[in-house]
Amino acid sequence: MAAGPHVLLSQLANRDKANKIGHKIKLLRVDKKLKQSEFAKRIGTQQGCISDWERGIVLVSTEFLCKIREEFEISLAYFDV
């Protein structure tokens, strides 16, 4: 089964991690003045996924963290994962 754009959360520890990563994703996106829909199109996902990540509803997959890293030309260390 192929990995989806996010992993459903099942533990509170993952919720905290998702919140922290989501907040950092939003900071990057807002700094570049991108709407969620524009950002989603650039990395090959849907606007709803971006919303879920930024709100800490789901944890972004490694695949999409790498796409975000490439889009913003940052290190994965920025996400502290």
Secondary structure per residue as TSV (DSSP state, phi and psi in degrees):
chain	resnum	aa	ss	phi	psi
A	1	M	-	360.0	129.1
A	2	A	-	-72.7	147.0
A	3	A	-	-71.5	137.1
A	4	G	-	-83.5	-178.4
A	5	P	S	-72.7	-8.2
A	6	H	E	-154.0	165.7
A	7	V	E	-116.9	127.1
A	8	L	E	-63.6	140.7
A	9	L	-	-84.5	138.6
A	10	S	-	-127.3	-8.6
A	11	Q	S	-132.9	151.2
A	12	L	H	-63.3	-33.8
A	13	A	H	-61.4	-39.9
A	14	N	H	-67.7	-33.6
A	15	R	H	-61.9	-44.2
A	16	D	H	-62.6	-43.9
A	17	K	H	-62.6	-43.5
A	18	A	H	-62.3	-40.8
A	19	N	H	-62.3	-44.7
A	20	K	H	-65.7	-45.9
A	21	I	H	-66.6	-43.2
A	22	G	H	-59.6	-40.7
A	23	H	H	-62.7	-41.8
A	24	K	H	-67.4	-37.8
A	25	I	H	-61.4	-44.7
A	26	K	H	-63.5	-41.8
A	27	L	H	-58.5	-44.1
A	28	L	H	-62.7	-47.0
A	29	R	H	-63.4	-45.8
A	30	V	H	-66.4	-38.5
A	31	D	H	-59.7	-34.0
A	32	K	T	-89.6	4.7
A	33	K	T	56.5	42.1
A	34	L	-	-101.9	137.1
A	35	K	-	-75.1	156.7
A	36	Q	H	-55.7	-40.9
A	37	S	H	-65.7	-38.8
A	38	E	H	-66.5	-44.8
A	39	F	H	-63.2	-43.1
A	40	A	H	-58.6	-45.3
A	41	K	H	-62.1	-39.2
A	42	R	H	-65.2	-31.7
A	43	I	H	-106.9	3.5
A	44	G	T	80.3	40.7
A	45	T	S	-138.9	-169.4
A	46	Q	-	-105.6	155.6
A	47	Q	H	-57.5	-37.3
A	48	G	H	-61.5	-33.8
A	49	C	H	-66.0	-43.3
A	50	I	H	-60.0	-45.4
A	51	S	H	-59.4	-46.1
A	52	D	H	-62.7	-41.5
A	53	W	H	-63.1	-49.5
A	54	E	H	-64.5	-29.0
A	55	R	T	-90.3	-1.3
A	56	G	T	73.8	20.4
A	57	I	S	-73.0	-39.9
A	58	V	E	-134.8	156.5
A	59	L	E	-91.5	126.3
A	60	V	E	-63.9	140.9
A	61	S	-	-73.5	160.9
A	62	T	H	-59.5	-39.1
A	63	E	H	-56.0	-46.6
A	64	F	H	-78.6	-28.1
A	65	L	H	-60.5	-39.9
A	66	C	H	-65.7	-39.5
A	67	K	H	-65.4	-39.9
A	68	I	H	-66.0	-42.3
A	69	R	H	-57.7	-45.6
A	70	E	H	-65.6	-43.2
A	71	E	H	-59.7	-41.6
A	72	F	H	-100.2	1.2
A	73	E	T	53.0	54.9
A	74	I	-	-126.5	168.3
A	75	S	-	-85.2	150.1
A	76	L	G	-62.6	-22.2
A	77	A	G	-60.3	-25.4
A	78	Y	G	-55.1	-35.8
A	79	F	G	-84.0	-8.8
A	80	D	T	55.3	48.8
A	81	V	-	-114.0	360.0
